[in-house]
Every structure is written in C-alpha cells, then in structure tokens.
C-alpha cells in the first residue's frame, strides 16, 4: 500500500493467562501492522501462563496461523519490565514498540510511529484513563514516583511510561548495560535520546484492581538498582553520624575541663556512648561504600529463562526475498534462472 510506512517494525506484546483474548488480539494486530508498515514481526512474550495460552499460540504459529509471529514462553512469572525486555532483546525491527494489551491502546500506535519516523528515537504514550487501583496502591505509587524523580530526575509514570516505541539504536544502547532488563524502564528517558511524550485516552481492558502487594518488590528493585542515590544517602548519614559523635565527644571533654559541678560519671558515660556510636557510624560508612563498589562491579545472572520458543511457519519478509531473477541474455547459454534467497 502507498500509505505504508517504509520500515520494519517489531511489536512486543506481553501477557499472562489471556487464552480467550490471544487469538482475536493477534489477528487484529497482524491485520493492522500489515496495513501500517511495509514489514513487521509480532514478538509475543507469555509470562508463564498456567492456562491454555501456549496451546493457542502454537496453533497461531502453525501453517494455517498468523505470519511473522514469534513466541517466547517464560518458565516463571516475572515483572512487566523484565517480560518486555525478553521481547525487546529478541526483536529485529528498525523500530520496536512495546504494548500491554490490558492497559495500552494498539489503535494509538500509528501516531507514535509518525513521531518515530519523523526523527524521535523514543516515543512514550501515557493513557489518561487508569486501571482500577486500591487506595494503598495509589498512595504507594505516588510516593514511589516522587522518590524516583528525586533520585533520577524523571517521573516514571508520566515521563517514561511502559507503552513506547524505540529505535534500534536505543535498544542497542540498553544492551550495553550490565542489567538491561532493569534499566530498560528508565534509560530511554535518561540516555539523552530525542524523545516525544504523547497522551491519549482509552478505557483499559484490565478487569481486576491493582493491589499494592503486586508491585512492591518490583518497585523496590527498580528504585535501588537503577540509581546509587539510596545507598549514597546511607553513607552520607553514616558520615554525618560519625562527625556528630566526634563533635559531641569534644564537647564532653570541654565540659570536663571547664566545669567543676559535673555529675559523677557523666563524662565517662557520655564519652563511652559517643565513642561507640562514632565507631558504628564509621563501620556503616565503610560497609556502605563497599556495597556501592560491589554493586557497580557485579553483573547479575539473567532474571528470566525462556522455556519454549516457536515461530510462524510463514514469514512474509522471507517470502519477499524469495524472488526469481532472470539472467542477462548474453549469460543464459542454457543456464537456468538464478534463485536469490
């Protein structure tokens, strides 16, 4: 089609226990992408579903299924960012879009691609309508985003939402980080790339209310693993405690020399306590700096493992390359046409 964007797009979809929605969702996505871009692939990450999702996906990757579909089935459930990274690091497209079908609107993707093709390396999209959330979740969510903005300078919910389109060079940049599945969430916004933030309004498909327990672990890991600020705060407080106790010890000694009506035992007890807390503060300071150094050097193992992987029997980009080219008349001399693969 003349209206197709001349790009190869990879669309990453993450889902868990969505067996009833998989077939209509992927059929809609496949039809939309075939009209939107000249070449595409759908990278579906199944987040350790315990229903019949894998059976549906195996059918969809068969001969009579959907073209350009790749499926990665995880052996254990992981957080949304890690699941998205599984698809991202296996995507081949010039641009990679990441979508959660329960909360994001696939219909907004054309506007995001327009910005990407126009020169933006990163395009974020925020849904103004939120999924149902418990009061505790809303409070903790607000506190987390304020802390993260204080430590990193960005508000994750509004400035780096999960619905995004990234150019291949952004993905390659994230791959250079020792923990890309964790830093993937914020690096596109903080890496200095040209980015655009868009807003849209669509009713999320998610049915259950988001609760605090589902996100505490991921939020804490994201907060402490993507910045040195929390541990730096610990070491700063330790240094302050050591200096404060040292000053207090000097004050106690000065009182002992300058005053004669000091209560018996006060000087020795005060020096003992201030000296003990001084040593404890120094120990915490050294341990904090040691932990900071170890964290910067360590390279943790993978947070996920792909248990199964299967791909569509039909890949349209391979079919496009399978073209017979006739040889020049002067070179025929009884030779057969050459097939280019």
N, C-alpha and C positions, 0 to 999 in steps of 0.2 A: 504494500500500500504506500502511496505517496506521502501519507501523513505519519508513517512510522518514523521513530527516531532512529538514526543510523548508529546504534550502539548495541553492545552485548550486555544484557542486564542479568544479574543473578538476584533472585528473590529468596531470601532466607525466611522460613516460617518455622516457628517453634510452637509445639502443642503437646498436651498430655491428656490422655483419656478423652479424646474427641472423636470416637469412632463414627458417630452419626453425622458429624459435620465435615469429615475429611473429604469425602467424595464430592459433594456439591461445592465445597470451598475450593478445592484444587481444580475442579472443572471450570469454575468462574475465573480463577486466577489465570489458568492456562489460556482461556479464550481472550481475556483482557490483555495479557502480555503479547500474544501473537498479533494483536492489532496495534499495540502501543510501540513495540520496538522491533527492529529487524532480526534480532536473535536474542534468545533468553534461555535460562535454566531456572528450575524451581528446586531449591535445596530445602528439604523438609527434615527437621530435627524432631524426632519423637523422644520426649523427655521421660523415658522409662514408663510408658503406659502399661497398666495392668488390665486393660480391656482388650478388645479385638482390633485395636488400631493397626497393628502390624499386619494382620491378615488383609485388611482393606488396602493398606499401602502396597503390599506385594501384588495384589490384583491390579492396582493402578499402574504399576511399573511393568506389567506384562505386555505381550504383543498387542493386545487389544486395549491397552490402557492409555495413559497420557504420555505425550512425548516430553523429553527434556526434564524428567523428574528424577532427582537423586534423593535417597532416603538414608538418614543416619539415625539408628536406633540406639539410645544410650542404655547401659545396663543398670544405672542407678539414677534417681532423680537429682537434678542439680538446680541451682538458681537460674533465673531467666537470663541473666547476662552471660553466664557460662554456656548455657544451651545455645544462645545466639552466636557465641564465638565459635562453637563447633561448626555451624554452618558457614560462618564468615571465612574461617581459615581454609575451608574446602571449596569456596566459591571461585569461579574462573572469570567472571564478568569484568568488563571495564568499569562498571558501577555495581555496587551491592546494596540492595535495600533489605532492611530487617523489619519484620512485622509480627506482632502478636495478634492473631485473628480475633481474640476475645476482646481486646481493648482498642485496637487500631483499625482505621477505615482504609481498606485497599483502594477505595474509589478516589482517595486524595493523592495517590501515587503519581498520576500524570503531572500535577502541579509541582511536586517535589522534583521529578525528573527534568522538568523545564528549567528549574533553577540549577540543577546539577550540570546539564548540558551547556548552560549559559556561562559556566565557569566556576561554580561553587564546588569545592571538594567535599564539603559536608553540608547536608541539608537535614535539619531537625523539624519534626512536626509534633505539636502538642495538641491533644484533644481537650477542648474546653469542658467537655462533659466527662466526669469521673465515674469510675465503677463504684458501687456501694462500699463504704468503708465504716468500720466500727469507730466509736469516738476515741478509744485508746489508740487505734491505728492512726487516725488523723493527727492526734496530738504528737505522737512519737515521730510521725512522718515530717511534721513541721519542724520539730526540734532537730531531727537529723539533717534536714536540708539547710537549716541555719548554721549548724556546726560545720557542715561540709563547705558551705560558702565562706565561712570564716577561715577554714584551713586552706582551701584550694582556690577561692576567689570566684567560684561559679555555683549557681543554684541548679542542682542536677535535674529537678523536676521540670523546670521551665527552660533552662539553657542547654540541657543535654538529655532530652527525653529518649526513651528506648526506640521509638519509631524514627528511623533515619535512613538516609541514602549516603553512602560513602564511595569515593573514588578508589580505584585500585591502589593508588599510591598512599592513601591514608591507611588502608588495610596493611600494606607492606611496612608502613611506619610502625603500626601497633605490633606487628610480628617481631620487630627488633627488641621489644621489651621482654624481660625475663618472665613476666606474669601477664601475658596479653589477655587472658580470659577475665582478669580482674580490672586491668587498666583500660580495657576496651570501652567501658562505660563513659569515662571522662576524657581520655586522650584526644578524641576528635574535636572536643571543645577547647582543650587547653594546649594543643600542639601547634598552634599558630597557623592553621589552615584557613583558607577562605570559607566561611560558613554562613548559612542563612537559617534563621529560625522562623517557622511558619506556624500559624494557628488555624484550627478548623473545629467544627462542632459536629459530632456524630454520637449516637447512642451506643455505648459499649455493649457487646454481646455477653459479657460475663454475667453469670446468674448469682453466684454466691458472694457474700460480703467479705471483703478483705479484712483479715484479722491480724492483730499485732504479732502473734507468735510465728506467722508465716515468714516474716521479713526481718526479725531481729538479728538472726545470725548473719544473713547476707548484708544487712546494713552495717553491722559492726565490722565485718571483714572488709567491706568496701571502705569504711572510714579509716581504719588503721593500716590498710595495705597500700592505699594509693597516696599516702602522704606521710611525711616524717613528723608532722606537727604534733600529734598526740604524745609521742614519746619525747619529742623535744620539750613539750610542756612539762613532762615528768622530770626531766633532767634540770630544767630551769627552776622548778620548785625545790628540787633537792639542793641545788646550788644556793638558792635563797635561804633554805633552812640551815645549811651549814654556816653561811655568813651570819645569819641572825643569832645562832647559838654562840658563835665566836664573839660577836659583839656583846652578847649578854654575859659571857664569861669575863670579858674585860670590865664590864660594868660591876660585876660581883667583886672582882679583885679591887677595883677602885673604891667601892663602898667599904671593904675591909680595911683599907689604908686610911680613908678619910673620916670614917665614923667610928665612935667608940661604943655606942649604945646598940650594937647589932645583936639580935637574938642569938643565943648559943646554938651552934650547929647549922645556922642558916647558910653561912658561906660555904662550908664543906658540902652540904646537901645540894646547894644551887650549882656549885662547880661540877659535882658528880653528875647531876641531871643534864646540864648544858653540854658537858663533855660527851656524855653518852649519845645524846641526840645529834651532836656535831659529827660523831663517828658514823652514826646510822645514816645521816644525810650524805656523807661522803661515799659510803658504800652504795647507796641508791644512785648517786650521781655516776659512779664508775660502772655499775651494772647497766644503767640506762644507756650510757654511751657505748658500752659493749654490745648491747642488744641492737642499737641503731646500726652499728657497724656490721653485725652478723646479718641483719635483715637486708642490708644493701648488697651483701655479697652472695647470699644464698639464692639458689634457683630451685624453687619447689617443684615437685613432680606434677604430672598432669592432674587436674581436678576432675577429669571425666575419662571414660573409656567407651569407645564405640563398639557395641557388641555385634551388630549386624549392619551391613551396607549393601544396598541394591539400587540399580539404576534402570531407567526406562529402556526397554528393548529398542525403542526408536528415538534417535537423537537427530533433530532436524538439521543442525549445523553440519553433521556428518553427511547427511543426505545431500546438502547443498554442495559439499566438496566432491561428491561422487559424480563428476561430470565427464562425459566423453569429449575429448578434444581431437578434431581431425588433424592429421599431419599435413604439412605443405605438399603440393602436387609433386614437386621435384624430389621429395624424400619418400614417396609412397613405395614405389618399386615392389609392389606385392606385400608390403608390410601391413600389419593390422593396425587399426586406430589405437592410439595410446590412451590408457586409462589413468587419470590423475586422481589420487586419493588424498 
